[in-house]
Amino acid sequence: MTGTVRDIPEGHARPGRSATAAALIGVGLMAGIDEIVFHQLLNWHHFYDRSTPTLGLFSDGLLHAGELVALVAGFFLIADLRRHRALVPRAAWAGLFLGSGGFQLFDGVVDHKLLRVHQIRYGVDLVPYDVAWIGVAVLLLAVGALLARRIRRTAGRR
């Protein structure tokens, strides 16, 4: 099989794969924070709030399962890259921030506003919550983009 992670030549740096693996971890991490803090601890919403509380809890379980799959897959990919001495830590950090911010932005725009599967909170003025939610997403994406840009700039000098 050509092009798989197993085919990485020993010691050959893979910034794209490093970023992708860490982006999976970022998605899983942000989904976990959302699910644990906002769904369980604060009980502000469920992943799907347009039905019964039982279906809401079920949808939270599905989100949690997806989060765990993303985390485990990302960590396995990172471990394989490390084993082949192909991990590029700076690219991985960029991917982590891009994955986290991407999940946050998708959740804030698509889930909250377009599909309306849930809101951040109910019975309050949503504007400050939406601004904070999407603002955090943009900040995470900006950090990831800045790190990725530095990597590209450094690679261009070599």
Backbone as JSON Lines, residues from 0, in Angstrom:
{"i":0,"aa":"M","n":[0.85,-1.19,0.0],"ca":[0.0,0.0,0.0],"c":[0.88,1.24,0.0]}
{"i":1,"aa":"T","n":[0.81,2.01,-1.03],"ca":[1.57,3.25,-1.05],"c":[0.7,4.38,-0.52]}
{"i":2,"aa":"G","n":[1.35,5.34,0.12],"ca":[0.63,6.51,0.61],"c":[0.04,6.35,1.99]}
{"i":3,"aa":"T","n":[0.23,5.2,2.62],"ca":[-0.31,5.03,3.97],"c":[0.73,5.47,4.98]}
{"i":4,"aa":"V","n":[0.29,5.62,6.21],"ca":[1.2,6.05,7.27],"c":[2.32,5.02,7.43]}
{"i":5,"aa":"R","n":[2.04,3.75,7.21],"ca":[3.07,2.7,7.36],"c":[4.2,2.85,6.35]}
{"i":6,"aa":"D","n":[3.94,3.53,5.23],"ca":[4.95,3.66,4.2],"c":[5.87,4.86,4.38]}
{"i":7,"aa":"I","n":[5.76,5.55,5.5],"ca":[6.6,6.72,5.73],"c":[8.05,6.27,5.87]}
{"i":8,"aa":"P","n":[8.94,6.82,5.07],"ca":[10.35,6.46,5.24],"c":[10.84,6.9,6.63]}
{"i":9,"aa":"E","n":[11.66,6.08,7.23],"ca":[12.2,6.37,8.56],"c":[12.88,7.73,8.57]}
{"i":10,"aa":"G","n":[12.48,8.58,9.51],"ca":[13.1,9.89,9.68],"c":[12.67,10.94,8.67]}
{"i":11,"aa":"H","n":[11.67,10.68,7.87],"ca":[11.19,11.63,6.86],"c":[10.06,12.47,7.46]}
{"i":12,"aa":"A","n":[10.3,13.74,7.68],"ca":[9.32,14.63,8.33],"c":[8.06,14.74,7.48]}
{"i":13,"aa":"R","n":[6.9,14.68,8.15],"ca":[5.6,14.77,7.48],"c":[4.75,15.85,8.13]}
{"i":14,"aa":"P","n":[4.95,17.11,7.78],"ca":[4.17,18.18,8.42],"c":[2.68,18.09,8.16]}
{"i":15,"aa":"G","n":[2.28,17.7,6.95],"ca":[0.85,17.6,6.63],"c":[0.15,16.53,7.45]}
{"i":16,"aa":"R","n":[0.79,15.38,7.55],"ca":[0.2,14.29,8.34],"c":[0.23,14.61,9.82]}
{"i":17,"aa":"S","n":[1.29,15.31,10.26],"ca":[1.36,15.71,11.67],"c":[0.21,16.64,12.0]}
{"i":18,"aa":"A","n":[-0.07,17.6,11.12],"ca":[-1.16,18.55,11.34],"c":[-2.51,17.85,11.31]}
{"i":19,"aa":"T","n":[-2.69,16.93,10.37],"ca":[-3.97,16.22,10.25],"c":[-4.25,15.36,11.48]}
{"i":20,"aa":"A","n":[-3.23,14.63,11.94],"ca":[-3.4,13.79,13.13],"c":[-3.77,14.63,14.34]}
{"i":21,"aa":"A","n":[-3.06,15.74,14.51],"ca":[-3.34,16.61,15.66],"c":[-4.68,17.33,15.51]}
{"i":22,"aa":"A","n":[-5.1,17.59,14.28],"ca":[-6.42,18.22,14.07],"c":[-7.53,17.29,14.56]}
{"i":23,"aa":"L","n":[-7.36,15.99,14.35],"ca":[-8.33,15.03,14.89],"c":[-8.38,15.12,16.41]}
{"i":24,"aa":"I","n":[-7.22,15.25,17.02],"ca":[-7.16,15.4,18.48],"c":[-7.84,16.7,18.89]}
{"i":25,"aa":"G","n":[-7.61,17.77,18.14],"ca":[-8.23,19.06,18.44],"c":[-9.75,18.99,18.36]}
{"i":26,"aa":"V","n":[-10.26,18.33,17.34],"ca":[-11.71,18.16,17.2],"c":[-12.25,17.37,18.4]}
{"i":27,"aa":"G","n":[-11.6,16.26,18.72],"ca":[-12.04,15.44,19.84],"c":[-11.95,16.18,21.17]}
{"i":28,"aa":"L","n":[-10.89,16.93,21.34],"ca":[-10.7,17.7,22.58],"c":[-11.8,18.75,22.75]}
{"i":29,"aa":"M","n":[-12.07,19.51,21.7],"ca":[-13.08,20.56,21.8],"c":[-14.47,19.96,21.94]}
{"i":30,"aa":"A","n":[-14.74,18.85,21.25],"ca":[-16.04,18.18,21.41],"c":[-16.19,17.68,22.84]}
{"i":31,"aa":"G","n":[-15.1,17.18,23.41],"ca":[-15.13,16.71,24.8],"c":[-15.39,17.83,25.78]}
{"i":32,"aa":"I","n":[-14.72,18.95,25.57],"ca":[-14.94,20.11,26.45],"c":[-16.39,20.56,26.36]}
{"i":33,"aa":"D","n":[-16.9,20.66,25.13],"ca":[-18.29,21.07,24.93],"c":[-19.24,20.09,25.62]}
{"i":34,"aa":"E","n":[-19.02,18.82,25.37],"ca":[-19.94,17.8,25.91],"c":[-19.88,17.74,27.44]}
{"i":35,"aa":"I","n":[-18.69,17.77,27.99],"ca":[-18.56,17.66,29.45],"c":[-19.03,18.93,30.15]}
{"i":36,"aa":"V","n":[-18.53,20.09,29.71],"ca":[-18.85,21.33,30.42],"c":[-20.28,21.79,30.16]}
{"i":37,"aa":"F","n":[-20.65,21.94,28.89],"ca":[-21.94,22.56,28.57],"c":[-23.12,21.57,28.59]}
{"i":38,"aa":"H","n":[-22.85,20.31,28.26],"ca":[-23.94,19.33,28.24],"c":[-24.15,18.69,29.61]}
{"i":39,"aa":"Q","n":[-23.04,18.35,30.3],"ca":[-23.17,17.62,31.56],"c":[-23.1,18.51,32.79]}
{"i":40,"aa":"L","n":[-22.01,19.26,32.94],"ca":[-21.83,20.03,34.18],"c":[-22.8,21.21,34.29]}
{"i":41,"aa":"L","n":[-22.89,22.01,33.23],"ca":[-23.79,23.17,33.27],"c":[-25.22,22.8,32.87]}
{"i":42,"aa":"N","n":[-25.39,21.7,32.12],"ca":[-26.69,21.24,31.66],"c":[-27.43,22.34,30.88]}
{"i":43,"aa":"W","n":[-26.68,23.07,30.04],"ca":[-27.27,24.14,29.25],"c":[-28.0,23.63,28.02]}
{"i":44,"aa":"H","n":[-27.5,22.55,27.44],"ca":[-28.13,21.99,26.25],"c":[-27.64,20.56,26.06]}
{"i":45,"aa":"H","n":[-28.28,19.87,25.11],"ca":[-27.83,18.57,24.63],"c":[-27.42,18.76,23.19]}
{"i":46,"aa":"F","n":[-26.79,17.75,22.61],"ca":[-26.39,17.89,21.22],"c":[-27.62,18.1,20.33]}
{"i":47,"aa":"Y","n":[-28.7,17.37,20.61],"ca":[-29.94,17.55,19.86],"c":[-31.05,17.85,20.85]}
{"i":48,"aa":"D","n":[-31.53,19.09,20.83],"ca":[-32.53,19.55,21.79],"c":[-33.93,19.68,21.2]}
{"i":49,"aa":"R","n":[-34.14,19.23,19.99],"ca":[-35.44,19.45,19.36],"c":[-36.38,18.26,19.53]}
{"i":50,"aa":"S","n":[-36.18,17.5,20.57],"ca":[-37.03,16.33,20.83],"c":[-37.14,16.13,22.34]}
{"i":51,"aa":"T","n":[-37.18,14.89,22.76],"ca":[-37.34,14.57,24.18],"c":[-35.99,14.61,24.9]}
{"i":52,"aa":"P","n":[-36.02,14.77,26.22],"ca":[-34.76,14.71,26.99],"c":[-34.02,13.38,26.79]}
{"i":53,"aa":"T","n":[-34.74,12.3,26.62],"ca":[-34.1,11.0,26.39],"c":[-33.31,11.01,25.08]}
{"i":54,"aa":"L","n":[-33.9,11.56,24.03],"ca":[-33.19,11.65,22.75],"c":[-32.01,12.62,22.88]}
{"i":55,"aa":"G","n":[-32.17,13.68,23.67],"ca":[-31.07,14.61,23.91],"c":[-29.89,13.91,24.56]}
{"i":56,"aa":"L","n":[-30.15,13.09,25.57],"ca":[-29.08,12.33,26.23],"c":[-28.44,11.32,25.27]}
{"i":57,"aa":"F","n":[-29.27,10.68,24.45],"ca":[-28.76,9.74,23.46],"c":[-27.83,10.46,22.48]}
{"i":58,"aa":"S","n":[-28.24,11.64,22.03],"ca":[-27.41,12.4,21.09],"c":[-26.1,12.82,21.75]}
{"i":59,"aa":"D","n":[-26.12,13.13,23.04],"ca":[-24.88,13.44,23.76],"c":[-23.95,12.23,23.77]}
{"i":60,"aa":"G","n":[-24.53,11.05,23.95],"ca":[-23.73,9.83,23.93],"c":[-23.07,9.6,22.59]}
{"i":61,"aa":"L","n":[-23.81,9.89,21.5],"ca":[-23.23,9.77,20.16],"c":[-22.1,10.77,19.96]}
{"i":62,"aa":"L","n":[-22.3,12.0,20.42],"ca":[-21.24,13.01,20.33],"c":[-20.02,12.55,21.11]}
{"i":63,"aa":"H","n":[-20.23,12.01,22.3],"ca":[-19.13,11.54,23.12],"c":[-18.39,10.39,22.43]}
{"i":64,"aa":"A","n":[-19.12,9.48,21.82],"ca":[-18.5,8.37,21.1],"c":[-17.66,8.89,19.93]}
{"i":65,"aa":"G","n":[-18.2,9.84,19.18],"ca":[-17.45,10.43,18.07],"c":[-16.2,11.15,18.54]}
{"i":66,"aa":"E","n":[-16.32,11.84,19.65],"ca":[-15.17,12.54,20.25],"c":[-14.08,11.55,20.61]}
{"i":67,"aa":"L","n":[-14.47,10.42,21.22],"ca":[-13.48,9.42,21.61],"c":[-12.81,8.79,20.39]}
{"i":68,"aa":"V","n":[-13.56,8.53,19.35],"ca":[-12.99,7.98,18.11],"c":[-11.97,8.96,17.54]}
{"i":69,"aa":"A","n":[-12.3,10.24,17.49],"ca":[-11.36,11.24,16.96],"c":[-10.1,11.3,17.81]}
{"i":70,"aa":"L","n":[-10.25,11.3,19.14],"ca":[-9.08,11.35,20.02],"c":[-8.19,10.12,19.85]}
{"i":71,"aa":"V","n":[-8.78,8.94,19.88],"ca":[-8.0,7.71,19.76],"c":[-7.31,7.64,18.39]}
{"i":72,"aa":"A","n":[-8.05,7.93,17.32],"ca":[-7.46,7.9,15.99],"c":[-6.3,8.9,15.88]}
{"i":73,"aa":"G","n":[-6.52,10.1,16.38],"ca":[-5.47,11.12,16.33],"c":[-4.23,10.71,17.1]}
{"i":74,"aa":"F","n":[-4.42,10.16,18.29],"ca":[-3.26,9.73,19.08],"c":[-2.55,8.53,18.44]}
{"i":75,"aa":"F","n":[-3.29,7.63,17.83],"ca":[-2.63,6.52,17.13],"c":[-1.81,7.04,15.95]}
{"i":76,"aa":"L","n":[-2.36,7.99,15.21],"ca":[-1.62,8.56,14.08],"c":[-0.37,9.31,14.56]}
{"i":77,"aa":"I","n":[-0.49,10.06,15.66],"ca":[0.67,10.75,16.22],"c":[1.73,9.74,16.66]}
{"i":78,"aa":"A","n":[1.29,8.67,17.33],"ca":[2.23,7.65,17.79],"c":[2.95,7.01,16.6]}
{"i":79,"aa":"D","n":[2.23,6.74,15.52],"ca":[2.86,6.14,14.35],"c":[3.86,7.1,13.72]}
{"i":80,"aa":"L","n":[3.5,8.37,13.65],"ca":[4.44,9.36,13.12],"c":[5.7,9.44,13.99]}
{"i":81,"aa":"R","n":[5.52,9.42,15.29],"ca":[6.68,9.45,16.21],"c":[7.54,8.2,16.03]}
{"i":82,"aa":"R","n":[6.88,7.07,15.89],"ca":[7.62,5.82,15.72],"c":[8.5,5.86,14.48]}
{"i":83,"aa":"H","n":[8.02,6.49,13.44],"ca":[8.78,6.62,12.2],"c":[9.67,7.87,12.17]}
{"i":84,"aa":"R","n":[9.73,8.55,13.3],"ca":[10.49,9.81,13.39],"c":[10.08,10.78,12.27]}
{"i":85,"aa":"A","n":[8.76,10.86,12.05],"ca":[8.22,11.71,10.99],"c":[7.32,12.81,11.55]}
{"i":86,"aa":"L","n":[7.15,12.84,12.87],"ca":[6.3,13.85,13.48],"c":[6.98,15.21,13.43]}
{"i":87,"aa":"V","n":[6.21,16.22,13.02],"ca":[6.68,17.6,13.04],"c":[5.87,18.31,14.12]}
{"i":88,"aa":"P","n":[6.45,18.48,15.33],"ca":[5.69,19.02,16.45],"c":[5.03,20.37,16.18]}
{"i":89,"aa":"R","n":[5.72,21.27,15.5],"ca":[5.12,22.58,15.21],"c":[3.9,22.45,14.31]}
{"i":90,"aa":"A","n":[3.97,21.55,13.35],"ca":[2.81,21.3,12.48],"c":[1.67,20.67,13.28]}
{"i":91,"aa":"A","n":[2.03,19.8,14.23],"ca":[1.01,19.17,15.06],"c":[0.31,20.21,15.93]}
{"i":92,"aa":"W","n":[1.06,21.16,16.47],"ca":[0.43,22.22,17.27],"c":[-0.51,23.05,16.4]}
{"i":93,"aa":"A","n":[-0.08,23.35,15.19],"ca":[-0.95,24.1,14.28],"c":[-2.23,23.32,14.02]}
{"i":94,"aa":"G","n":[-2.1,22.02,13.75],"ca":[-3.26,21.18,13.5],"c":[-4.19,21.1,14.7]}
{"i":95,"aa":"L","n":[-3.61,21.03,15.9],"ca":[-4.43,20.97,17.12],"c":[-5.31,22.22,17.24]}
{"i":96,"aa":"F","n":[-4.71,23.38,17.05],"ca":[-5.49,24.62,17.13],"c":[-6.5,24.73,15.99]}
{"i":97,"aa":"L","n":[-6.1,24.34,14.78],"ca":[-7.03,24.4,13.66],"c":[-8.2,23.43,13.85]}
{"i":98,"aa":"G","n":[-7.92,22.24,14.35],"ca":[-9.01,21.28,14.61],"c":[-9.95,21.76,15.69]}
{"i":99,"aa":"S","n":[-9.38,22.3,16.77],"ca":[-10.22,22.81,17.88],"c":[-11.08,23.97,17.4]}
{"i":100,"aa":"G","n":[-10.46,24.92,16.74],"ca":[-11.2,26.08,16.25],"c":[-12.21,25.71,15.18]}
{"i":101,"aa":"G","n":[-11.85,24.76,14.32],"ca":[-12.78,24.31,13.28],"c":[-14.02,23.68,13.87]}
{"i":102,"aa":"F","n":[-13.83,22.84,14.89],"ca":[-15.0,22.23,15.55],"c":[-15.86,23.32,16.17]}
{"i":103,"aa":"Q","n":[-15.23,24.24,16.89],"ca":[-15.96,25.3,17.6],"c":[-16.75,26.17,16.61]}
{"i":104,"aa":"L","n":[-16.11,26.52,15.5],"ca":[-16.79,27.36,14.5],"c":[-17.94,26.59,13.85]}
{"i":105,"aa":"F","n":[-17.71,25.34,13.48],"ca":[-18.77,24.53,12.89],"c":[-19.95,24.42,13.85]}
{"i":106,"aa":"D","n":[-19.65,24.13,15.11],"ca":[-20.72,23.99,16.11],"c":[-21.48,25.31,16.26]}
{"i":107,"aa":"G","n":[-20.76,26.42,16.36],"ca":[-21.4,27.71,16.58],"c":[-22.22,28.19,15.4]}
{"i":108,"aa":"V","n":[-21.73,27.96,14.18],"ca":[-22.43,28.46,13.0],"c":[-23.44,27.44,12.47]}
{"i":109,"aa":"V","n":[-22.98,26.22,12.22],"ca":[-23.86,25.23,11.59],"c":[-24.87,24.66,12.59]}
{"i":110,"aa":"D","n":[-24.37,24.12,13.72],"ca":[-25.28,23.49,14.68],"c":[-26.21,24.5,15.36]}
{"i":111,"aa":"H","n":[-25.64,25.64,15.79],"ca":[-26.44,26.61,16.55],"c":[-27.32,27.47,15.65]}
{"i":112,"aa":"K","n":[-26.79,27.96,14.56],"ca":[-27.52,28.96,13.77],"c":[-28.21,28.39,12.53]}
{"i":113,"aa":"L","n":[-27.53,27.56,11.75],"ca":[-28.14,27.06,10.52],"c":[-29.1,25.9,10.76]}
{"i":114,"aa":"L","n":[-28.64,24.87,11.45],"ca":[-29.49,23.7,11.7],"c":[-30.35,23.85,12.94]}
{"i":115,"aa":"R","n":[-29.92,24.68,13.86],"ca":[-30.64,24.93,15.11],"c":[-30.91,23.64,15.9]}
{"i":116,"aa":"V","n":[-29.93,22.71,15.9],"ca":[-30.11,21.48,16.67],"c":[-30.05,21.75,18.16]}
{"i":117,"aa":"H","n":[-29.36,22.82,18.53],"ca":[-29.35,23.3,19.91],"c":[-28.8,24.71,19.92]}
{"i":118,"aa":"Q","n":[-29.02,25.4,21.02],"ca":[-28.41,26.71,21.25],"c":[-27.43,26.55,22.41]}
{"i":119,"aa":"I","n":[-26.59,27.54,22.62],"ca":[-25.65,27.45,23.72],"c":[-26.4,27.37,25.04]}
{"i":120,"aa":"R","n":[-27.4,28.2,25.15],"ca":[-28.18,28.29,26.38],"c":[-29.59,28.74,26.02]}
{"i":121,"aa":"Y","n":[-30.53,28.48,26.88],"ca":[-31.92,28.85,26.61],"c":[-32.39,29.84,27.66]}
{"i":122,"aa":"G","n":[-33.33,30.69,27.25],"ca":[-33.95,31.64,28.17],"c":[-33.1,32.86,28.47]}
{"i":123,"aa":"V","n":[-32.1,33.12,27.65],"ca":[-31.23,34.28,27.83],"c":[-31.0,34.94,26.48]}
{"i":124,"aa":"D","n":[-30.44,36.15,26.5],"ca":[-30.03,36.82,25.28],"c":[-28.83,36.06,24.71]}
{"i":125,"aa":"L","n":[-28.97,35.49,23.51],"ca":[-27.94,34.64,22.93],"c":[-26.75,35.41,22.36]}
{"i":126,"aa":"V","n":[-26.91,36.69,22.08],"ca":[-25.85,37.44,21.4],"c":[-24.5,37.36,22.13]}
{"i":127,"aa":"P","n":[-24.43,37.64,23.43],"ca":[-23.12,37.54,24.08],"c":[-22.53,36.13,24.05]}
{"i":128,"aa":"Y","n":[-23.38,35.12,24.17],"ca":[-22.92,33.74,24.12],"c":[-22.4,33.39,22.72]}
{"i":129,"aa":"D","n":[-23.15,33.81,21.7],"ca":[-22.72,33.54,20.33],"c":[-21.41,34.26,20.01]}
{"i":130,"aa":"V","n":[-21.29,35.51,20.43],"ca":[-20.06,36.26,20.19],"c":[-18.88,35.57,20.87]}
{"i":131,"aa":"A","n":[-19.05,35.16,22.12],"ca":[-17.97,34.48,22.84],"c":[-17.64,33.15,22.18]}
{"i":132,"aa":"W","n":[-18.66,32.37,21.83],"ca":[-18.45,31.04,21.25],"c":[-17.7,31.14,19.93]}
{"i":133,"aa":"I","n":[-18.2,31.99,19.05],"ca":[-17.57,32.13,17.74],"c":[-16.25,32.88,17.85]}
{"i":134,"aa":"G","n":[-16.16,33.81,18.8],"ca":[-14.9,34.52,19.03],"c":[-13.78,33.57,19.45]}
{"i":135,"aa":"V","n":[-14.09,32.63,20.33],"ca":[-13.1,31.63,20.74],"c":[-12.69,30.78,19.53]}
{"i":136,"aa":"A","n":[-13.65,30.42,18.7],"ca":[-13.35,29.64,17.5],"c":[-12.39,30.4,16.59]}
{"i":137,"aa":"V","n":[-12.68,31.66,16.35],"ca":[-11.83,32.47,15.47],"c":[-10.44,32.63,16.08]}
{"i":138,"aa":"L","n":[-10.35,32.81,17.38],"ca":[-9.05,32.93,18.05],"c":[-8.24,31.64,17.89]}
{"i":139,"aa":"L","n":[-8.87,30.49,18.12],"ca":[-8.17,29.22,17.95],"c":[-7.71,29.02,16.51]}
{"i":140,"aa":"L","n":[-8.58,29.34,15.56],"ca":[-8.21,29.23,14.15],"c":[-7.08,30.18,13.79]}
{"i":141,"aa":"A","n":[-7.09,31.38,14.34],"ca":[-6.03,32.35,14.06],"c":[-4.68,31.86,14.58]}
{"i":142,"aa":"V","n":[-4.68,31.3,15.79],"ca":[-3.44,30.76,16.34],"c":[-2.93,29.62,15.46]}
{"i":143,"aa":"G","n":[-3.82,28.71,15.07],"ca":[-3.42,27.6,14.2],"c":[-2.91,28.08,12.86]}
{"i":144,"aa":"A","n":[-3.58,29.06,12.27],"ca":[-3.15,29.6,10.97],"c":[-1.79,30.29,11.1]}
{"i":145,"aa":"L","n":[-1.58,31.02,12.17],"ca":[-0.29,31.68,12.4],"c":[0.83,30.65,12.53]}
{"i":146,"aa":"L","n":[0.6,29.6,13.29],"ca":[1.61,28.54,13.44],"c":[1.87,27.86,12.09]}
{"i":147,"aa":"A","n":[0.82,27.57,11.34],"ca":[0.99,26.93,10.03],"c":[1.75,27.84,9.07]}
{"i":148,"aa":"R","n":[1.48,29.11,9.13],"ca":[2.18,30.08,8.27],"c":[3.66,30.12,8.6]}
{"i":149,"aa":"R","n":[3.98,30.11,9.89],"ca":[5.4,30.11,10.3],"c":[6.11,28.86,9.79]}
{"i":150,"aa":"I","n":[5.42,27.73,9.82],"ca":[6.03,26.49,9.35],"c":[6.32,26.59,7.86]}
{"i":151,"aa":"R","n":[5.35,27.09,7.1],"ca":[5.54,27.24,5.66],"c":[6.67,28.21,5.35]}
{"i":152,"aa":"R","n":[6.72,29.31,6.1],"ca":[7.76,30.3,5.89],"c":[9.14,29.71,6.19]}
{"i":153,"aa":"T","n":[9.23,28.95,7.27],"ca":[10.5,28.32,7.64],"c":[10.91,27.28,6.59]}
{"i":154,"aa":"A","n":[9.95,26.5,6.1],"ca":[10.25,25.49,5.08],"c":[10.68,26.14,3.79]}
{"i":155,"aa":"G","n":[10.14,27.32,3.47],"ca":[10.5,28.03,2.26],"c":[11.93,28.54,2.27]}
{"i":156,"aa":"R","n":[12.45,28.81,3.46],"ca":[13.83,29.3,3.59],"c":[14.85,28.19,3.39]}
{"i":157,"aa":"R","n":[14.41,26.94,3.6],"ca":[15.37,25.83,3.52],"c":[15.65,25.44,2.13]}
